[in-house]
Amino acid sequence: MKKLERQKIIRQLIQNNKIETQEELSQHLLEKGITTTQATLSRDIRELGIIKNRYEEGSFYTVFDYEGEPENSGLIRTAMSLMDTMSAYVISVSRAMFILVVRTGLGEADLVADAIDTSNRSDVLGTIAGADTLLITCQDEASAANFEREIQNAIQPH
């Protein structure tokens, strides 16, 4: 199956179902006979501009509303601020001196890391992303404390 066809199906699944995790999305795809790797699914989510919105009944994937086709999705990434990304994907954040430990849903840590890396924050030295955990190394403890507060403010339920 071609990438654009798969992404079209992913968009439809997100628009028509309350999907909370990448695993759940992967299951829906399997039911349609589509097998993907976690890396491919993460990439598709990022390219399609799919974000998570928090509601009282839970956090669900939604398609960032834009005009045009998926190939124009580069516009989405520039439209979403870093804190929008944090709000969409971060579950919790904690700090150990100048390092932040961020928890996300499975397969979403790299989305957050990419948003931080491309934001060119001078207070961040670098990021390391796993499947659902992200380490952020900050310049110093004060920078880490400030960034932690920003993230905490972004992830508070609306």
C-alpha positions in Angstrom: 0.0 0.0 0.0 1.2 3.5 -0.9 2.0 6.0 1.8 -0.7 8.5 0.8 -3.4 5.7 0.8 -2.3 4.6 4.2 -2.3 8.1 5.5 -5.8 8.7 4.1 -7.1 5.7 6.0 -5.4 6.8 9.2 -7.1 10.3 8.9 -10.4 8.6 8.4 -9.9 6.3 11.4 -9.0 9.3 13.6 -11.9 11.3 12.4 -14.4 8.5 12.9 -13.2 6.8 16.1 -12.1 7.8 19.6 -8.5 6.5 19.5 -6.3 7.0 22.5 -3.0 5.3 21.7 -0.8 4.3 18.7 -1.4 0.7 19.7 -5.1 1.2 19.3 -4.6 2.9 15.9 -2.4 0.1 14.8 -5.2 -2.4 15.8 -7.7 -0.5 13.7 -5.2 -0.6 10.7 -4.7 -4.3 11.2 -8.5 -4.8 11.0 -8.3 -3.1 7.6 -5.4 -5.4 6.6 -2.7 -2.7 7.0 0.4 -3.6 8.9 2.8 -0.8 9.9 5.8 -0.5 12.2 5.7 1.8 15.2 8.2 4.1 13.5 6.1 4.3 10.3 3.0 5.0 12.3 4.8 7.7 14.4 6.0 9.3 11.1 2.5 9.2 9.6 1.0 10.8 12.7 3.6 13.6 12.6 3.2 14.2 8.9 -0.5 14.3 9.1 -0.5 16.7 11.9 -2.5 14.4 14.2 -2.5 15.6 17.8 -4.0 14.4 21.1 -6.6 16.6 22.7 -7.4 16.1 26.4 -11.0 15.9 27.4 -12.7 15.0 30.7 -13.3 11.5 29.4 -9.7 11.0 28.2 -7.1 12.0 25.6 -7.9 11.2 22.0 -6.2 11.7 18.7 -7.6 14.4 16.4 -6.6 15.7 13.0 -5.2 19.2 13.2 -7.7 21.1 10.9 -6.1 22.5 7.8 -6.9 23.0 4.2 -5.2 20.9 1.6 -3.9 17.4 1.2 -1.5 15.4 3.5 1.4 16.4 1.3 1.0 19.9 2.6 1.4 18.7 6.2 4.7 20.7 6.6 2.4 23.7 7.1 0.9 21.9 10.1 4.1 21.5 11.9 4.9 25.2 11.7 1.4 26.1 12.8 1.7 24.1 16.0 3.6 25.8 18.7 6.0 23.8 21.0 3.5 24.1 23.9 0.7 22.9 21.6 2.8 19.8 21.0 3.5 19.4 24.7 -0.2 19.8 25.5 -1.1 17.2 22.8 1.4 14.5 23.7 2.9 14.9 27.2 1.4 13.0 30.1 3.8 14.1 32.9 7.1 15.8 33.5 9.6 15.6 36.4 13.0 17.0 37.0 16.3 15.7 38.3 18.7 18.7 38.6 19.1 19.9 34.9 17.4 16.9 33.3 13.7 16.7 32.5 12.0 13.3 32.2 8.9 13.5 30.1 6.4 10.7 29.8 4.2 10.4 26.7 2.0 7.8 25.1 3.7 4.9 23.4 5.5 6.0 20.2 5.0 9.7 20.9 8.2 10.7 22.7 10.0 11.2 19.3 7.3 13.7 18.2 7.9 15.8 21.3 11.7 15.5 20.9 11.4 16.7 17.3 9.3 19.7 18.3 11.9 20.6 21.0 14.9 20.1 18.7 13.4 22.2 15.9 12.4 25.0 18.3 16.1 25.8 18.8 15.7 26.6 22.5 18.9 28.0 23.8 18.2 26.5 27.3 18.1 23.0 25.9 21.3 21.2 25.1 19.6 18.1 23.6 17.0 15.4 23.7 16.9 11.6 23.7 13.6 9.9 23.0 12.5 6.3 23.6 9.1 4.9 22.9 7.3 6.7 25.7 10.0 8.6 27.6 12.0 11.6 26.7 15.1 13.0 28.4 15.7 16.7 28.0 19.1 18.0 29.0 19.0 21.7 29.9 21.8 24.3 30.3 21.4 24.4 34.1 19.0 23.7 36.9 17.3 27.1 36.6 16.6 26.5 32.9 15.3 23.0 33.7 13.0 24.4 36.4 11.6 27.1 34.0 11.1 24.6 31.2 9.4 22.2 33.6 7.0 24.9 34.7 6.2 25.7 31.0 5.5 22.1 30.3 3.3 21.7 33.4 1.3 24.7 32.4 0.8 23.3 28.9 -0.4 19.9 30.0 -3.0 21.0 32.4 -6.5 19.8 31.2 -8.5 22.4 29.4 
